Amino acid sequence: MTVNGRRHCERVEARLLLSDFLRHHLGLTGTHVGCEHGVCGSCTVLLNGTAARSCLLLAVQVDGSEVRTVEGLADAEHLDPLQEAFRRHHALQCGFCTPGILMATIDFLDRTPDPTRHAVEDMLSGQLCRCTGYAPIVDAILDAAGA
Amino acid sequence: MKPPPFTYVRAGSIDEALDALGEHGDEARVLAGGQSLMPMMNMRLSRPAALVDANGVAELGRVERVNGTVRVGAMVRQSALTESIDIARGIPMLRDCAPWIGHWVTRNRGTVGGSIAHADARAELPLALVALGGSVIAASRRGRREIGASELFAGHFTTSLEPDELLVETRWPAASPGWGYAFEELALRHGDFALAMVACALGVEHDIVVRARIAVGALGDRPRLLEGLADMLVGQRLDEAMIHQAGSDAAAGVVTHDELHASAAYQRHVVPVLVRRALRRALGGASA
């Protein structure tokens, strides 16, 4: 599979989850693992451009696919505009949920370029954040969408 | 959390999937979107010896309209319910119920056929299939058969599919002029499983109901069509008094039990409210 533009070729056990492959085999620990049953959304990555829970995918399933994780957003110098918006709006506190929310939002804004506040809130219902109360996250996403 | 070990088969075609199911029998599970099966495997509530991955079977991803029916391939993602024009126009009830199915990200992976084959009594798509009177096509190495929605659901997490059968297609009566559709749900948190839900299709001519289908879900072990209520509505002009009465009658027609998050009394309060909302919106859609 290709992860953030780099090709990786490994033989793995069929039961290895994509989330564990990214973290333990590739050392990409930006993808966070919260509930491991698809509820919290922390492990969300892009699979061929579409947001998906990496804890509900087997690594062998994405053989030949393209995966993008939070490590693929910023380059050495600059944050992604969405990350910049999160910083401006203080849209994270502990930051545990942030990688998943960023990756879900990248796909969401791709397919919903001019979302309503309600649509953003609806999308975020699948991403648990226990610190912020969501308001600054919604503000940051709307700001990034308008940019 | 890790799933227990299993044999993984990546099917490239329906035939390959059927061969694998034929070989592994009831030890095998089909992996569709994985939004229900994978959590159950991660928590080891489900321990299939073999997993037949249908994600590589392109022929299961088609949507086509044949005469008055919309055929939705089993692996069509739930996100297509709002994003595919063919589905949104052909089966407006699905567009209405889609936002209630899990969350935006889980709908990217979750499939129409997977949810229906999983047959969770609290899931939305089985209720919609029963309400519209749709069917599924089951394939095995022995051949294909069509199973009507009312014969498919046999209980919570239970269908009449045989272990070697693959659900390949779902079939939905296409929307017609003069019909209105509505899906209503109450859940503790948006995206959670429903406490109660109602799906309704109404055919209206000159303000008179000519056909009605109303089904209730999340109460009991499978979606339930309220045929007596539908019969009562046919021939009637649906004014507010009739809608109110229909809600009360619906509550009398469902069996409720006290549950962790909703007492039986609360469920009997919620069902009429949802039935009335669904009737009003379906009536509005039929008259539009």
HADDOCK unambig.tbl for C-alpha pairs under 7 A between the chains (distance, minus, plus):
assign (segid A and resid 14 and name CA) (segid B and resid 8 and name CA) 6.19 0.50 0.50
assign (segid A and resid 15 and name CA) (segid B and resid 3 and name CA) 5.94 0.50 0.50
assign (segid A and resid 15 and name CA) (segid B and resid 5 and name CA) 5.93 0.50 0.50
assign (segid A and resid 15 and name CA) (segid B and resid 6 and name CA) 6.97 0.50 0.50
assign (segid A and resid 36 and name CA) (segid B and resid 1 and name CA) 6.68 0.50 0.50
assign (segid A and resid 37 and name CA) (segid B and resid 39 and name CA) 4.38 0.50 0.50
assign (segid A and resid 37 and name CA) (segid B and resid 42 and name CA) 6.65 0.50 0.50
assign (segid A and resid 38 and name CA) (segid B and resid 39 and name CA) 6.57 0.50 0.50
assign (segid A and resid 51 and name CA) (segid B and resid 105 and name CA) 5.94 0.50 0.50
assign (segid A and resid 51 and name CA) (segid B and resid 108 and name CA) 6.92 0.50 0.50
assign (segid A and resid 52 and name CA) (segid B and resid 105 and name CA) 5.88 0.50 0.50
assign (segid A and resid 52 and name CA) (segid B and resid 106 and name CA) 6.78 0.50 0.50
assign (segid A and resid 52 and name CA) (segid B and resid 108 and name CA) 6.74 0.50 0.50
assign (segid A and resid 52 and name CA) (segid B and resid 109 and name CA) 6.70 0.50 0.50
assign (segid A and resid 56 and name CA) (segid B and resid 34 and name CA) 6.26 0.50 0.50
assign (segid A and resid 56 and name CA) (segid B and resid 35 and name CA) 6.52 0.50 0.50
assign (segid A and resid 56 and name CA) (segid B and resid 38 and name CA) 5.36 0.50 0.50
assign (segid A and resid 56 and name CA) (segid B and resid 39 and name CA) 6.72 0.50 0.50
assign (segid A and resid 104 and name CA) (segid B and resid 105 and name CA) 6.85 0.50 0.50
assign (segid A and resid 123 and name CA) (segid B and resid 103 and name CA) 6.80 0.50 0.50
assign (segid A and resid 123 and name CA) (segid B and resid 104 and name CA) 5.28 0.50 0.50
assign (segid A and resid 125 and name CA) (segid B and resid 103 and name CA) 6.56 0.50 0.50
assign (segid A and resid 125 and name CA) (segid B and resid 190 and name CA) 6.84 0.50 0.50
assign (segid A and resid 126 and name CA) (segid B and resid 103 and name CA) 5.02 0.50 0.50
assign (segid A and resid 126 and name CA) (segid B and resid 104 and name CA) 6.69 0.50 0.50
assign (segid A and resid 126 and name CA) (segid B and resid 105 and name CA) 6.83 0.50 0.50
